[in-house]
Amino acid sequence: MSYLSFLGEWYNLPFVGVALAGVVIGVRSTRRPRPDIRAGAAFLTGIAGLTINGAIHDLSVGSPAERFPLVILSAVTLGVGLTLGGSLILRRLFPRVTGVTWNEPGLEGSIAQIVTATAGPDSPAGRARVRDDDGVVHVVRIHAPGASLRFGRQVRLGPFDASRSSYPVEPV
């Protein structure tokens, strides 16, 4: 049996439809500010159902009508579980940003990360970012009174220097 004829069997058609519905929902939700979690759940449910049906078919376990309810239950559980687990991991890795500010004073003592190539004593264009507890990302100008610091380095912000409109930094 070819793969296309296997996909066309009655017990695979619901999973093909659910996977395609997930793709359509995902494409339609690209214009939204937040992605639609239903797209991932539908797509993964369809793929899980096809995978389970393929594995059971290769093992020749029972008839398709007998195993269909178990396959649906397993596919929905697996698809929704993987989607929810993946979304929790992504939320921890990429927390929500509630706003962005530029070069505000009042962040003295905060730990920042350098986002420009270098920041040194003669570098007026050094920048760093600080994320506060409210989810606001602050992008600030920095200067390093000592040696030059590279991209990605963590630094502590000193008192805001109004004459230079920047924060002196020291490596952490």
VENPEHU-V205974 format. One record per pair of residues at least 6 apart in sequence whose ideal C-beta (glycine too) atoms are under 7 Angstrom apart, sorted by sequence separation. I is the first residue (numbers start at 1). J is the second residue. If there is no record, write none. Layout:
i->I j->J
i->I j->J
//
This chain:
i->6 j->12
i->29 j->35
i->61 j->67
i->131 j->137
i->132 j->138
i->149 j->155
i->161 j->167
i->29 j->36
i->119 j->126
i->160 j->167
i->161 j->168
i->129 j->137
i->130 j->138
i->7 j->16
i->116 j->125
i->129 j->138
i->158 j->167
i->26 j->36
i->29 j->39
i->116 j->126
i->129 j->139
i->130 j->140
i->157 j->167
i->158 j->168
i->25 j->36
i->56 j->67
i->116 j->127
i->158 j->169
i->114 j->126
i->115 j->127
i->127 j->139
i->128 j->140
i->157 j->169
i->158 j->170
i->25 j->38
i->26 j->39
i->115 j->128
i->127 j->140
i->156 j->169
i->25 j->39
i->114 j->128
i->115 j->129
i->127 j->141
i->128 j->142
i->155 j->169
i->156 j->170
i->113 j->128
i->126 j->141
i->127 j->142
i->155 j->170
i->112 j->128
i->113 j->129
i->126 j->142
i->155 j->171
i->156 j->172
i->22 j->39
i->25 j->42
i->26 j->43
i->112 j->129
i->126 j->143
i->155 j->172
i->22 j->40
i->53 j->71
i->112 j->130
i->126 j->144
i->153 j->171
i->154 j->172
i->52 j->71
i->22 j->42
i->23 j->43
i->110 j->130
i->123 j->143
i->21 j->42
i->22 j->43
i->143 j->164
i->49 j->71
i->52 j->74
i->121 j->143
i->149 j->171
i->49 j->72
i->52 j->75
i->107 j->130
i->119 j->142
i->121 j->144
i->143 j->166
i->145 j->168
i->18 j->42
i->19 j->43
i->22 j->46
i->119 j->143
i->120 j->144
i->121 j->145
i->141 j->165
i->142 j->166
i->119 j->144
i->141 j->166
i->142 j->167
i->143 j->168
i->144 j->169
i->49 j->75
i->18 j->45
i->19 j->46
i->48 j->75
i->120 j->147
i->128 j->155
i->140 j->167
i->142 j->169
i->18 j->46
i->19 j->47
i->112 j->140
i->120 j->148
i->119 j->148
i->120 j->149
i->16 j->46
i->45 j->75
i->48 j->78
i->118 j->148
i->119 j->149
i->15 j->46
i->45 j->76
i->48 j->79
i->107 j->138
i->118 j->149
i->118 j->150
i->107 j->140
i->15 j->49
i->45 j->79
i->104 j->138
i->117 j->151
i->15 j->50
i->44 j->79
i->45 j->80
i->101 j->136
i->114 j->149
i->116 j->151
i->98 j->134
i->114 j->150
i->115 j->151
i->98 j->135
i->99 j->136
i->100 j->137
i->101 j->138
i->102 j->139
i->103 j->140
i->114 j->151
i->12 j->50
i->15 j->53
i->41 j->79
i->44 j->82
i->97 j->135
i->98 j->136
i->103 j->141
i->114 j->152
i->41 j->80
i->44 j->83
i->96 j->135
i->100 j->139
i->113 j->152
i->114 j->153
i->95 j->135
i->97 j->137
i->12 j->53
i->113 j->154
i->114 j->155
i->128 j->169
i->11 j->53
i->41 j->83
i->40 j->83
i->111 j->154
i->112 j->155
i->111 j->156
i->112 j->157
i->37 j->83
i->109 j->156
i->110 j->157
i->109 j->157
i->108 j->157
i->37 j->87
i->107 j->157
i->108 j->158
i->119 j->169
i->108 j->159
i->108 j->160
i->11 j->64
i->105 j->160
i->11 j->68
i->15 j->75
i->111 j->172
i->103 j->165
//
